[in-house]
Amino acid sequence: MRHHFCLLRASLQTSPTRHFASSSRLTKAFEDGDFVVLRDKRDTSDRSGTLVKLRASKITQTHRGNIQHADIIGKEPRQLIQTSKGTSYRCHVPTLAEYVRFTPRLVTPLYPSDTNLIVSLLDIHVDTPSTISETTPALEILEAGTGHGALTLHLSRAIHAANPPIPKALAYAGSQEPEDAVYLGESVSDLEQDNLDAWKKDRRAIVHTLDISAKHSKHAQKIVEGFRRGIYAGNVDFHVGDVSAWIAEQKALRKTEEPFLSHVFLDLPNAHHHLAHVAPALHVNGLLAVFNPSVTQIVKCVEDIREHKMPYLLDQVVELGASSIREWDIRSVKPRATLKKAEEQTSNSDEELPDPVEGQQERDAELAEDLAKGEGEWAMVCRPTAFQKVVGGGFLALWRRMEQY
């Protein structure tokens, strides 16, 4: 018994060799506990389907007949199964986009078109653990507003390669052993938890995701752990509470005032309340992203940053629309005297054409004069500047952290 338990401890503490096979799940036969998308054989659209978690003893009911889960287990992706009424369904491994769309939600998720764009704009780059120096600070991302966990999954996938693999025995699984073996007062679950804690200390990239609702956070954690048996769950730490309070707690735990966050994403209705607390925790040149349904909420952030002289430089503002993504120009401008009237200007045909940058500044000033309530007050310029087709909704603003001035 002692020898067996020592072997068990050794197996838990030995990290397996990293294998790079991103498509292995797409060819492996379905097992009990896997998620599968069932789609009518005649349906070629990837927008429809039924997401099912396989349990050998369960049945899924459709209007075209019942489907025995036991008939799916052992099948390979894209193979056909028959319902009780003889209708053919095809079994698919759910993509991340399908998984987000089809899983039950308590709140409206950020959809794949939006999450993919957000991750792309954050410009995340990671390397494998073997090429990262132990002295290099870990890449830490804060997501405030976990919601459904859709962006959490996309962020975790983006940083996944930076972390060492979770030992086999510690991989997230839905099944539980009926009995927990105990030896010398130490259980298998205790050993696994100790080993998981040790593994987490070696992570080189982490997503801290925080939500004010414990209920939403718990649901999102289940969503993240459910995707492909929790392949990305180990990269994520879930928290409940207020953003500013969490940052203060982290500073106290780390016993330092040095910045520790590489990027911050705020999906909050009152994001501007937290900007001053985020800045000291964000690395210089790190990105702050704010996602809101209304451009006026983004405007409020711009105004607060200017008014309180926060060390942020606005990179861009884009609109994620139902049929388009439009980049927005949002700036504080101060009114000044308009140009001399046309009749006072020379009409010499040999005169140089006006500089386009100066011309834009002049139009900004004229617009600001219309918006400002009085002479010398600041006003906001808010207008679309570019157009590109995509699917989504809301406004995304990105600031880069500057040196404190």
Secondary structure, 3 states (H helix, E strand, C coil): CHHHHHHHHHHHHCCCCCCCCCCHHHCCCCCCCCEEEEEECCCCCCCCCEEEECCCCCEEEECCEEEEHHHHCCCCCCCEEECCCCCEEEEECCCHHHHHHHCCCCCCCCCHHHHHHHHHHHCCCCCCHHHCCCCCCCEEEEEECCCCCHHHHHHHHHHHHHCCCCCHHHCCCCCCCCCCCEECCEEHHHHHHHHHHHHHHCCCEEEEEEECCHHHHHHHHHHHHHHHHHCCHHHEEEEECCHHHHHHHHHHHHCCCCCCEEEEEECCCCHHHCHHHHHHHEEEEEEEEEEECCHHHHHHHHHHHHHCCCCEEEEEEEEECCCCEEEEEEEEECCCCCCCCHHHCCCCCCCCCCCHHHHHHHHHHHHHHHHCCCCCCCEEEEEECCCECCCCCEEEEEEEECCCC
